C-alpha cells in the first residue's frame, strides 16, 4: 500500500490524495519498523515527511507532519541520533503551536497532539530526566481525562488509554517508585476488568488482563 501511494505521487506532482496517503501509510509502516529496524523506519518516515511538506496551505497535512516527526524520534534515538530526535520533537510541538492545537485544556487520545506530547515526555525519559518525563505524563493524562474518553463503550479508546497508563507505570518503575507504578497499573487493569464483563472470554481483552504488553523502549 505504501509503495502504491509513493508511485501515485511520482505520477502527479499535484496529487494531494496520494501525498496524504503516503503520510498515513508511512507513519503506520514506520511505527511497525522503528523498534526492530530503525534505519528502515527512518527512511520511510523521511519519505512521508517530504511528501506531506509538498502539500501547501493545509492544516491537516501540517498536523500529520508533526505526528510523524514525533514518531520518528523513537527510531532516531535507537540509531544514536539523539540531537536530531530532539530537534524533531521540538519541531513537532512548534507546528502544533502554529496550528493552534497547542496548548490545549483537553486532548483527544487519537489526536496528533497526544502523540506529540507523549513523544516529548519519552524523549525526556530517554535523556534520563525521569522526573520531568513523569510530570509531562501527568499533565497529558489530566488533559486526556478532561476530554472524557469513552473507555466504557469504545474498545479502541480503551486500548489507547491503557497504553498511556502502561507507559507511565513503566517510567515510575524506572524511577524506583513501585507504589506509584502499581497505582497506575491498577487503573489500566480496571479498564480491562470492565471490558471482560462486557466481552467475557474475548482473547484480546484477556491478553490485556494477563500482560502489560510490549515495552515502550523510548
N, C-alpha and C positions, 0 to 999 in steps of 0.2 A: 504494500500500500504506500509506504513511504517513497519507494523508488518510482512508483507511478506518478505520485504527486510532484516529485522533482522533475520528472520528464515533462509533465504538463507546464511547469514553469519555463523550461527551456524552449518549448514551442511558442509561447506567447509572453512577451515581456510585460504585457499589461494585464495578465491573468491574475486578478485578485483572489479568486476562489482557490486556485492551485497553491498560491503562496500561503494562504491561510491554512490549507490542508498540510502543507509541508511543516508549518509551525506546530500544528496539532500532533501529527504523526511523529515528527522529530522529537517533540517533548516526550511522547509516550515511549518511543524506542530508546531514547537516551536514558530515560528513567529505568528501563529494564537493564540496560548495559552498564550503568555507571558504577555499580558495586564490583562487578567481576571483569569488566572490560572498559575501564575508564577512558583509555585513549580513543577507542571506537565511539564511546558515548560523546566525548568531547567533539569529535568530528561531526557527528550527527547534530548535536546542539548547534554547532557553528553554522552549518548549512541552514538550519531553521532560523537562526538569528539574522543571517544575511537576507534571506527571502522575506522575512517579516519587515525588515528595515526598508525593503523596496516598496512597501505599501505606505503611501503618503497620506497624511492628514486623517488617520483612522485611530480612534482611541482604543478600540478593541485590539488592534494589532500591537499597539504600544503596551497594553496590559499583558498580552501574550508574550511579548519580548521580555518584559520584566519577570514573568514567571520562569521562562526558560533560562534567563541569566541567573536567577536564584538557584534553579535546579542544577545548572551546570557547575555551580561552585563545589558541589559534593565530588564530582568527578575530578575537578582540578586539584582539590586537596589530596585526593588519592594519587595524583600524578606529581605531588610535591610542589605544585604551583600555587602556594598559599596566598601570595600577594595578589596574584591575578584573581583568585577566588574572592578575595576581599573586595577588589575593585568591582567585580560583577555584582556582588551582593549590594554594594553601595549604589551602583548604577540602577539596579532594580528598584531600590527604595526611592531614588531620585525620580525615576519615571512615574511611579505611583503617586509621588507628591505632586508632580506636574499635572497628572490626570485628575487630581483632587480626590483620589481614593484614600490617601493617607495625609494626616491622621484620621482615624475613624473611631467613633464610640462603640459601634457594633461591627463585627466582622463575620461574614458567612464562611462556613467551613470549606465550601467549594470555590472560594474566591482566590484570585491571584494574590491579593494582599495577605491572606492567611499563609499561603505558600512562601511568600517573600519574608514575612516576619518570622516564620519558623526557621527559614534559612539563615536569617540574621542571628537568631538565638543559637543555632547549631554551629555557626562559624565562631561565635564567642566560645562555645564549649570546646571546639577543636583547638582553639588557641589557649586552652587551659583556664579560661575565665568562667568557671562554672557558676559562680555567684551571679554574675551578670547574665549569663545564659538563662538561669532559673528565673531571674526577675523578668526577662523577656517572655518566657513561657507563661508565667503567672499573669502578666498583662494580656497576653494573647488569649489565654483561656478565659479570662474575665470578660473580654470583649466578644469572644465567641459565644459565651453563655448569654450575654446581653442580647444577642441576635436570636435567642430562643430556638436553637436547633431542634428539629423534630426527631429526636433519637428514639421515641416510642413507636413511630409509625414508618420511618424511612430507614431501611437497613443500611443503605449507603452512608447516610448521615451518621448513623450509629457507629459504623466502622471508622469513619474519618475521625470522630471524636475519640474513639477508642485508641487510635494510633497516636493522637496527641497526648493522651494520658500515658500511654506506654512509653513514649519518648521522654516525657517529663519525669516519669518514675525512674527511667534509666539514668538520667542526669542526677537525680537525688542519690541514687546508689553510688554513682561515681564520686559524689561529693561526700560520701560517708554518712548520709542521713537516711538510714534504713527505715526509720519510723515514718518519715515523710514519703519515702518511696512506697511503703505499704499502704499508706492512706490514699495515695493517688491510684495505686493499683486496685484498691478496693472500689474506687469509682468506676474504673474500667470494667471490673468483673461484674459490678451491679448492672451495667448496661446489658451484658450478655446473659445474666440470670433472668432479667425481664424478657429478653428475646427467647430464651429457652422455654419460657412458659407459653409464649405465643407460637413458637415453632419447635415443639418437642422433637428431640432426636434429629434435628437438622444438622447435617455434617459440618457445614460452615460455622454455625453457632457453637457447636460442640468443640470445634478446634479453637475458637476464641476463648472458651472457658478453660480449656486444657493447657493452652500455651500462651506465652506472651507474644509470640510471633517473632519474625526475624528482627535482629537488632539493627537499629539505625547506627551505622558506623561513622557518621559525620563526614 
